[in-house]
Amino acid sequence: MHLKSLANEGGKTAIIIVIILGVIGFLVYPGTSPFKGDYYNLKAEQNLKDLHSTCKRYWAQGIAQQMVSKATGIKKVTENCKLEKMVQDPFNFVKLEGMDIKIVNGTKGRFQAIGKHVEGDKDLKINAEGKVKS
């Protein structure tokens, strides 16, 4: 009778573990989680930070071009950071699927971009220092 009791307890334990894993999976999976909006807000924030980093590389390239222009006398015009340019080679910024991004000011000192993921619940802004606010 003792072995039968242990087998019964093992079955209950397995069922409890399966239920706990199911609840955790439900809470963690972005499609069903009550934290779904927070998940997509974080993804949107990271995407804006990636855009800012890409623009910083672009501006650094512009500074290098200006130095070459001074040395050679061949003048190259450096434009503002524009989303259309950042998604191309050599910058290759990848806009997150479902993300709406707009660069409001593409200059280095006054950079500002806004963005929102369709599944998120916050409109986000990033400034020239790379700080994101909602």
C-alpha positions in Angstrom: 0.0 0.0 0.0 2.9 2.3 0.6 4.1 2.1 -3.0 0.7 2.8 -4.3 0.5 6.0 -2.2 3.9 7.1 -3.6 2.8 6.6 -7.2 -0.3 8.6 -6.5 1.7 11.5 -5.0 4.0 11.4 -8.1 1.1 11.8 -10.4 -0.2 14.8 -8.4 3.2 16.4 -8.5 3.5 16.0 -12.2 0.1 17.6 -12.8 1.0 20.5 -10.5 4.3 21.1 -12.4 2.5 21.0 -15.7 -0.1 23.6 -14.5 2.6 25.9 -13.1 4.6 25.7 -16.4 1.4 26.5 -18.3 0.7 29.6 -16.2 4.3 30.8 -16.5 4.2 30.2 -20.2 1.0 32.2 -20.5 2.4 35.1 -18.6 5.7 35.2 -20.4 4.6 34.7 -24.0 4.1 38.2 -25.6 1.0 37.3 -27.5 -1.1 36.4 -24.4 0.7 38.1 -21.6 -0.9 40.9 -19.6 2.5 42.5 -20.0 2.3 42.5 -23.8 2.2 46.3 -24.0 5.3 46.6 -21.8 7.1 44.1 -24.0 6.5 46.0 -27.2 7.3 49.3 -25.5 10.7 48.0 -24.6 11.3 46.7 -28.1 10.3 50.1 -29.5 12.6 51.9 -27.1 15.5 49.6 -28.2 14.7 50.3 -31.8 14.8 54.0 -31.2 18.2 53.6 -29.5 19.5 51.6 -32.4 18.4 54.4 -34.8 20.2 56.9 -32.6 23.4 54.8 -32.8 23.1 54.5 -36.5 22.7 58.3 -36.8 25.8 58.8 -34.6 27.8 56.6 -37.1 26.4 58.7 -39.9 27.4 62.0 -38.2 30.9 60.6 -37.5 31.3 59.8 -41.2 30.2 63.4 -42.0 32.9 64.7 -39.6 35.5 62.6 -41.4 34.3 63.9 -44.8 34.7 67.5 -43.6 38.3 66.8 -42.5 39.0 65.3 -45.9 37.3 68.3 -47.6 39.5 70.7 -45.7 42.7 68.8 -46.7 41.8 68.2 -50.3 39.6 71.2 -51.1 36.9 68.9 -52.4 33.7 69.8 -50.6 31.1 67.1 -49.7 27.8 68.1 -48.3 26.7 66.2 -45.2 22.9 66.0 -44.8 20.8 65.5 -41.8 20.2 62.0 -40.5 17.2 60.6 -42.5 15.5 57.3 -42.0 15.5 56.6 -45.8 19.3 56.9 -45.8 19.8 55.0 -42.5 18.2 51.8 -43.8 20.6 51.6 -46.7 24.3 50.5 -46.9 26.5 51.1 -45.2 24.3 52.0 -42.2 21.7 49.2 -42.4 19.4 50.3 -39.7 16.6 47.7 -39.3 13.2 49.1 -38.4 11.3 46.7 -36.1 8.2 45.2 -37.8 5.2 47.0 -36.6 7.2 50.0 -35.6 6.3 53.5 -36.7 9.4 55.8 -36.5 9.8 59.4 -37.6 12.9 61.5 -37.4 11.7 65.0 -36.3 15.2 66.7 -36.4 18.1 64.9 -38.0 20.9 67.3 -36.9 23.5 66.0 -34.5 23.0 68.6 -31.8 19.2 68.7 -31.9 18.4 65.1 -32.9 14.9 64.0 -32.1 12.9 61.0 -33.2 9.5 59.6 -32.2 8.3 56.1 -32.4 5.6 53.7 -31.3 5.0 50.0 -31.9 1.5 49.1 -33.0 1.3 46.5 -30.1 2.7 49.0 -27.5 0.8 51.6 -25.6 3.4 54.4 -25.4 4.5 57.1 -27.8 8.3 57.3 -27.3 10.8 60.2 -28.0 14.5 60.0 -28.2 16.8 63.1 -28.0 20.3 64.0 -29.1 21.8 62.4 -26.0 20.1 59.1 -26.7 17.6 59.4 -23.8 14.2 57.9 -24.4 11.1 59.4 -22.8 7.4 58.5 -23.1 
